[in-house]
Amino acid sequence: MIESGESASFVCKMEDVLDLYHEPYDEKRPVVCFDESNKELHKEVRDPLPARPGAVARYDYTYERNGTRNLFVMSEPLTGWRHIEVTERRRKEEFVAQMQSLVDDHYPDADCIRVVMDNLNTHQRYAFYEHLPPAEARRLLRKLEFHFTPEHGSWLNMAEIEFSALWTECLDRRIPDAATLRAEVAAWERTRNEDESEIDWQFTADDARIKLRQLYPANHD
C-alpha cells in the first residue's frame, strides 16, 4: 500500500529505473539488476521412493531442517547474463563483497556499473568504508552507480524475474545441504547463460503515467 504522501517518492524512483532500462546498451556502462533471497535446506528423514514407469518419485511429508542459505543474484538483462552466489548470511559485509566481485571479477573493463536494487538496510554506500580500507572503498564506489527501486516497487527490479525462473526450474523442491544447493544453482546458471536468456522489458515511464496515473501526485492540471 502506497501512502498518499509517499507517491512522489515512488514515481521519482520508478521513472528513474524505467528510463535506465530503456537506455541503449553500453558495454562500458552496463545495467545490472541485483537482488537477494533465501532457501531453507531440508534433509529427508526417510529415503524417497524412486520414480518408475507410470509413477513419479514420492517423498515423505516429514523432513529435517538443515539451516538456511542466502542467495544473491546479479543479472544483466540486455545480454542474458546472470550469476547467483550462495552465502551463509546477507549482512552489509556480504553486500560489499558482492559489489567488489561485480566490479573486479565480472566487469573489470567497465567505466561505470549501474546497479538496480531495493532499499534494504544493508545496501548502504557507507558500508564500503565499514568493511574496506578507505582507498579501496572509494575505488569501488567510483565505479558503481546505485539506482533504488521504490518501496513497494520490487516488481521494478528485473532480478526478481531471474529469481522466479530459478525457483520454478531449479529450487522448487527439497535441497538437503549447502553443497547441493551450490551445485544445483551453478548448473542452472550455466545452462541459462549458455541460452543467453534475455529479459525483454517493455514497460516505460510513458506507460506508467497512463496505467499507474493514480500513483502520481495530483499537484497540477
C-alpha positions as CSV (number, residue, x, y, z in Angstrom):
1,M,0.0,0.0,0.0
2,I,1.5,3.4,-1.1
3,E,0.5,6.2,1.2
4,S,-0.5,9.5,-0.5
5,G,2.5,11.3,1.0
6,E,4.8,8.7,-0.5
7,S,3.6,8.8,-4.1
8,A,6.1,11.5,-5.3
9,S,9.0,9.4,-3.9
10,F,7.6,6.3,-5.5
11,V,7.1,7.8,-9.0
12,C,10.5,9.5,-8.9
13,K,12.4,6.3,-8.2
14,M,10.1,4.3,-10.6
15,E,10.7,6.7,-13.5
16,D,14.5,6.7,-12.8
17,V,14.6,2.9,-13.1
18,L,12.3,2.8,-16.1
19,D,14.4,5.3,-18.0
20,L,17.5,3.4,-17.2
21,Y,16.0,0.2,-18.6
22,H,15.4,1.8,-21.9
23,E,18.8,3.3,-22.5
24,P,20.8,1.8,-25.4
25,Y,23.2,-0.9,-24.5
26,D,26.6,0.3,-23.5
27,E,29.2,-2.3,-22.5
28,K,31.2,0.4,-20.7
29,R,28.2,1.4,-18.6
30,P,26.3,-1.9,-18.1
31,V,23.0,-2.0,-16.2
32,V,22.9,-4.9,-13.7
33,C,20.0,-5.8,-11.5
34,F,20.8,-7.1,-8.0
35,D,18.6,-8.9,-5.5
36,E,18.7,-11.4,-2.7
37,S,16.5,-14.1,-1.3
38,N,17.0,-17.3,0.8
39,K,16.4,-21.0,0.6
40,E,15.6,-23.3,3.5
41,L,17.5,-26.6,3.5
42,H,15.5,-29.7,4.2
43,K,17.0,-33.1,4.7
44,E,15.0,-36.2,4.1
45,V,14.1,-38.3,7.2
46,R,13.2,-41.3,5.1
47,D,14.6,-42.1,1.7
48,P,12.2,-41.2,-1.1
49,L,10.6,-43.9,-3.3
50,P,12.3,-43.6,-6.7
51,A,10.3,-42.9,-9.9
52,R,9.3,-45.9,-12.0
53,P,7.3,-46.3,-15.2
54,G,3.8,-44.9,-14.5
55,A,4.7,-43.4,-11.2
56,V,6.6,-40.3,-10.1
57,A,9.1,-40.2,-7.2
58,R,7.4,-40.0,-3.8
59,Y,8.7,-38.1,-0.8
60,D,7.7,-38.4,2.8
61,Y,5.9,-35.3,4.2
62,T,8.3,-35.1,7.1
63,Y,11.8,-33.7,6.9
64,E,14.6,-32.3,9.0
65,R,15.5,-28.6,8.9
66,N,19.1,-28.1,7.9
67,G,19.6,-24.3,8.1
68,T,19.1,-21.6,5.5
69,R,21.3,-20.1,2.9
70,N,21.2,-16.7,1.3
71,L,21.1,-16.3,-2.5
72,F,22.5,-13.1,-4.2
73,V,21.6,-12.7,-7.9
74,M,23.2,-10.4,-10.4
75,S,21.5,-10.1,-13.8
76,E,22.4,-8.0,-16.9
77,P,19.0,-8.3,-18.8
78,L,20.3,-6.9,-22.1
79,T,23.0,-9.5,-22.6
80,G,21.3,-12.5,-21.0
81,W,23.9,-12.9,-18.3
82,R,23.3,-13.8,-14.6
83,H,25.3,-15.0,-11.6
84,I,24.0,-16.4,-8.4
85,E,26.1,-16.6,-5.2
86,V,25.2,-18.7,-2.2
87,T,26.3,-17.3,1.2
88,E,25.6,-18.1,4.8
89,R,24.5,-14.6,5.6
90,R,23.4,-11.3,4.0
91,R,24.9,-8.6,6.1
92,K,26.5,-5.4,4.8
93,E,29.8,-7.3,4.7
94,E,28.4,-9.8,2.2
95,F,26.8,-7.0,0.2
96,V,30.1,-5.2,-0.1
97,A,31.8,-8.4,-1.1
98,Q,29.2,-8.9,-3.9
99,M,29.8,-5.4,-5.2
100,Q,33.6,-5.9,-5.1
101,S,33.2,-9.1,-7.2
102,L,30.8,-7.3,-9.6
103,V,33.5,-4.6,-10.2
104,D,36.7,-6.7,-10.2
105,D,35.6,-10.2,-11.4
106,H,32.5,-9.7,-13.7
107,Y,33.0,-6.1,-15.1
108,P,36.7,-5.2,-14.8
109,D,36.7,-3.1,-18.0
110,A,33.5,-1.2,-17.3
111,D,33.8,2.6,-16.6
112,C,30.6,2.6,-14.5
113,I,28.2,-0.2,-13.4
114,R,24.6,1.0,-12.9
115,V,23.1,-1.3,-10.3
116,V,19.4,-1.5,-9.7
117,M,18.4,-2.8,-6.3
118,D,15.9,-2.3,-3.5
119,N,16.3,-0.2,-0.3
120,L,17.3,-3.0,2.0
121,N,19.1,-1.6,5.1
122,T,22.4,-3.4,4.1
123,H,22.5,-1.6,0.7
124,Q,24.5,1.4,2.0
125,R,27.4,3.3,0.4
126,Y,28.9,3.8,3.8
127,A,29.1,0.0,4.3
128,F,32.1,0.0,1.9
129,Y,34.0,2.2,4.4
130,E,33.0,-0.1,7.3
131,H,34.5,-3.2,5.7
132,L,37.3,-1.9,3.4
133,P,40.2,0.4,3.6
134,P,39.2,4.0,2.6
135,A,41.1,3.9,-0.7
136,E,39.5,0.6,-1.8
137,A,36.1,1.7,-0.7
138,R,36.5,4.9,-2.8
139,R,37.8,3.0,-5.8
140,L,34.8,0.7,-5.9
141,L,32.2,3.4,-5.3
142,R,33.6,5.5,-8.2
143,K,32.7,2.6,-10.5
144,L,29.2,1.9,-9.0
145,E,26.1,3.9,-9.6
146,F,23.1,2.8,-7.5
147,H,19.5,3.1,-8.7
148,F,17.0,2.2,-6.0
149,T,13.5,0.8,-6.7
150,P,10.8,2.5,-4.7
151,E,9.3,1.0,-1.5
152,H,6.5,-1.4,-2.5
153,G,8.0,-1.4,-6.0
154,S,10.2,-4.5,-6.0
155,W,8.5,-5.6,-9.3
156,L,10.6,-3.0,-11.0
157,N,13.8,-5.0,-10.3
158,M,14.3,-7.4,-13.2
159,A,16.4,-9.6,-10.9
160,E,13.0,-10.8,-9.5
161,I,12.3,-12.4,-12.9
162,E,15.5,-14.3,-12.6
163,F,14.6,-15.5,-9.1
164,S,11.2,-16.6,-10.3
165,A,12.8,-18.7,-13.1
166,L,15.4,-20.1,-10.6
167,W,12.7,-21.2,-8.2
168,T,10.5,-22.7,-10.9
169,E,13.2,-24.5,-12.8
170,C,15.7,-25.4,-10.0
171,L,14.7,-24.8,-6.4
172,D,11.0,-25.8,-6.2
173,R,11.9,-29.0,-4.2
174,R,13.8,-30.0,-1.2
175,I,17.5,-29.3,-1.1
176,P,19.4,-31.1,1.7
177,D,22.5,-29.1,2.2
178,A,24.6,-26.1,1.1
179,A,26.9,-28.1,-1.1
180,T,23.9,-29.5,-3.1
181,L,22.4,-26.0,-3.3
182,R,25.6,-24.5,-4.7
183,A,25.9,-27.3,-7.3
184,E,22.3,-27.1,-8.4
185,V,22.3,-23.3,-8.7
186,A,25.6,-23.4,-10.6
187,A,24.2,-25.9,-13.1
188,W,21.1,-23.8,-13.6
189,E,23.1,-20.6,-14.0
190,R,25.4,-22.2,-16.6
191,T,22.5,-23.5,-18.7
192,R,20.6,-20.2,-18.6
193,N,23.7,-18.2,-19.5
194,E,24.5,-20.6,-22.4
195,D,21.0,-20.0,-23.7
196,E,21.6,-16.2,-23.3
197,S,18.1,-15.8,-21.9
198,E,17.4,-12.1,-22.1
199,I,14.6,-10.1,-20.5
200,D,12.6,-8.0,-22.9
201,W,11.3,-5.2,-20.6
202,Q,8.6,-3.2,-22.4
203,F,7.0,-1.1,-19.6
204,T,8.1,2.6,-19.9
205,A,7.7,5.8,-17.9
206,D,5.1,6.9,-20.5
207,D,3.2,3.7,-19.9
208,A,3.4,4.3,-16.1
209,R,1.9,7.8,-16.5
210,I,-1.2,6.2,-18.1
211,K,-1.6,2.9,-16.4
212,L,-0.4,4.0,-12.9
213,R,-1.7,7.5,-13.1
214,Q,-3.4,7.1,-9.7
215,L,0.0,6.9,-8.1
216,Y,1.1,10.3,-9.4
217,P,0.6,13.3,-7.1
218,A,-2.3,15.5,-8.2
219,N,-0.5,18.8,-7.9
220,H,-1.2,20.4,-11.3
221,D,-3.7,20.4,-14.1
